[in-house]
Amino acid sequence: MFGQQTPTLLVIEDSDEDFVALQRMMKGASLPHRVERCTDGDDALDFLYHTGKYIDNKTAPRPSLILLDLNLPGTDGREILHQLKQDDSLKMIPVVVFSTSSNPKDIEACYEYGVNSYILKPIDVHKLKMTIEIFSKYWFGVISLPDT
């Protein structure tokens, strides 16, 4: 289903608390994937374009899937999404926005830019756990991701 390599999830999330919760809850799904994290938009672009500290492909493998927060320091998630979907070498990577913003303009803009899914971050911990389990099972257990 995934080709020869373990799929890599790139999480672009500035909140340490959200990232720790996400990791903990994804481990419960017991699905094969590697998780990489960038904490701001500029770091994410370095990761994706193999610049700065990510010049080595081993420290910055091509992600199979990107989980993107919209409100990031530096280059925000909207700009990252727009840039990714304009780049022929990166536009095939599925992007899922995971945001607290329920603003219809944000949701509409993300779909116009080509996001594959938009998930609202639940505040309730039980709903968050269920959302992350469904996300993990769907993206790493049900569908076929493009080969990296």
C-alpha positions as CSV (number, residue, x, y, z in Angstrom):
1,M,0.0,0.0,0.0
2,F,2.8,2.4,0.8
3,G,5.6,1.3,-1.6
4,Q,8.9,0.4,0.0
5,Q,9.3,3.1,2.7
6,T,7.4,3.9,5.9
7,P,5.3,6.9,5.1
8,T,6.4,10.2,6.7
9,L,3.9,12.6,8.2
10,L,5.1,16.2,8.4
11,V,3.4,18.0,11.2
12,I,3.6,21.8,10.9
13,E,2.5,22.9,14.3
14,D,3.8,25.6,16.7
15,S,2.0,24.5,19.8
16,D,4.1,22.0,21.8
17,E,1.0,21.0,23.8
18,D,-1.0,20.2,20.6
19,F,1.9,18.3,19.1
20,V,2.5,16.2,22.2
21,A,-1.2,15.3,22.4
22,L,-1.2,14.5,18.7
23,Q,1.8,12.2,19.0
24,R,0.4,10.4,22.0
25,M,-2.9,9.8,20.4
26,M,-1.4,8.7,17.1
27,K,0.7,6.1,18.9
28,G,-2.6,4.5,20.1
29,A,-3.6,3.9,16.5
30,S,-0.5,1.6,16.0
31,L,-0.1,2.4,12.3
32,P,3.2,2.5,10.5
33,H,4.5,6.0,9.9
34,R,7.3,8.3,10.8
35,V,6.5,11.7,12.3
36,E,8.6,14.8,11.6
37,R,7.7,18.3,13.0
38,C,8.3,21.9,12.0
39,T,7.3,24.6,14.5
40,D,6.9,27.5,12.0
41,G,6.3,28.2,8.4
42,D,9.9,29.1,7.5
43,D,11.2,25.9,9.1
44,A,8.6,23.9,7.1
45,L,9.7,25.5,3.8
46,D,13.3,24.7,4.7
47,F,12.3,21.1,5.4
48,L,10.3,20.8,2.1
49,Y,12.9,22.4,-0.1
50,H,16.0,20.9,1.7
51,T,17.5,24.2,2.7
52,G,19.0,25.5,5.9
53,K,19.5,22.7,8.5
54,Y,17.5,20.3,6.3
55,I,19.9,20.0,3.4
56,D,20.3,16.2,3.9
57,N,17.4,14.1,2.6
58,K,17.8,11.7,5.5
59,T,17.0,14.5,8.1
60,A,14.2,15.8,5.9
61,P,12.5,12.9,4.0
62,R,9.8,13.8,1.5
63,P,6.6,13.7,3.4
64,S,3.8,11.3,2.4
65,L,1.3,13.6,4.1
66,I,1.4,17.1,5.7
67,L,-0.7,18.0,8.7
68,L,-0.8,21.8,8.7
69,D,-1.8,24.4,11.3
70,L,-2.9,27.7,9.7
71,N,-1.8,30.2,12.4
72,L,2.0,29.9,12.5
73,P,4.8,32.3,13.3
74,G,6.6,33.6,10.3
75,T,5.2,32.3,7.0
76,D,1.6,31.2,7.9
77,G,-0.1,28.0,6.9
78,R,-2.2,29.6,4.2
79,E,1.0,30.8,2.4
80,I,2.6,27.4,2.8
81,L,-0.4,25.6,1.4
82,H,-0.6,28.1,-1.6
83,Q,3.2,27.7,-2.3
84,L,3.0,23.8,-2.1
85,K,0.1,23.5,-4.4
86,Q,1.8,25.8,-7.0
87,D,5.0,23.7,-7.0
88,D,5.1,20.8,-9.5
89,S,7.5,18.8,-7.3
90,L,5.4,19.1,-4.1
91,K,1.7,19.6,-5.2
92,M,1.0,15.8,-5.1
93,I,1.7,15.6,-1.4
94,P,-1.7,15.5,0.4
95,V,-2.2,18.4,2.9
96,V,-4.7,18.3,5.8
97,V,-5.3,21.5,7.6
98,F,-5.7,21.0,11.4
99,S,-6.8,24.3,12.8
100,T,-8.8,26.0,15.5
101,S,-10.2,28.4,12.9
102,S,-13.8,27.8,12.0
103,N,-13.8,31.0,9.9
104,P,-15.6,30.1,6.6
105,K,-13.2,32.4,4.7
106,D,-10.2,30.3,6.0
107,I,-11.9,27.0,5.1
108,E,-13.0,28.2,1.6
109,A,-9.5,29.7,0.9
110,C,-7.8,26.4,1.9
111,Y,-10.0,24.4,-0.5
112,E,-9.4,26.9,-3.2
113,Y,-5.7,26.5,-2.7
114,G,-6.1,22.7,-3.0
115,V,-6.2,21.3,0.6
116,N,-7.2,17.7,0.7
117,S,-9.1,18.0,4.0
118,Y,-9.8,20.6,6.7
119,I,-10.2,19.4,10.3
120,L,-11.3,21.6,13.2
121,K,-9.2,21.0,16.3
122,P,-11.7,19.9,19.0
123,I,-11.3,21.5,22.4
124,D,-12.7,18.4,24.2
125,V,-10.0,15.8,24.8
126,H,-12.2,12.9,24.0
127,K,-13.3,14.4,20.7
128,L,-9.7,15.2,20.0
129,K,-8.7,11.6,20.6
130,M,-11.5,10.4,18.3
131,T,-10.6,12.9,15.6
132,I,-6.9,11.9,15.6
133,E,-7.7,8.2,15.6
134,I,-10.0,8.6,12.6
135,F,-7.4,10.8,10.9
136,S,-4.6,8.2,11.5
137,K,-6.7,5.2,10.4
138,Y,-8.0,7.0,7.3
139,W,-4.6,8.4,6.0
140,F,-2.4,5.5,7.1
141,G,-4.7,2.5,7.1
142,V,-7.4,3.0,4.5
143,I,-6.1,5.0,1.6
144,S,-3.0,4.7,-0.6
145,L,-0.6,7.7,-0.4
146,P,1.6,8.7,-3.3
147,D,5.1,7.0,-3.2
148,T,7.7,9.3,-1.7
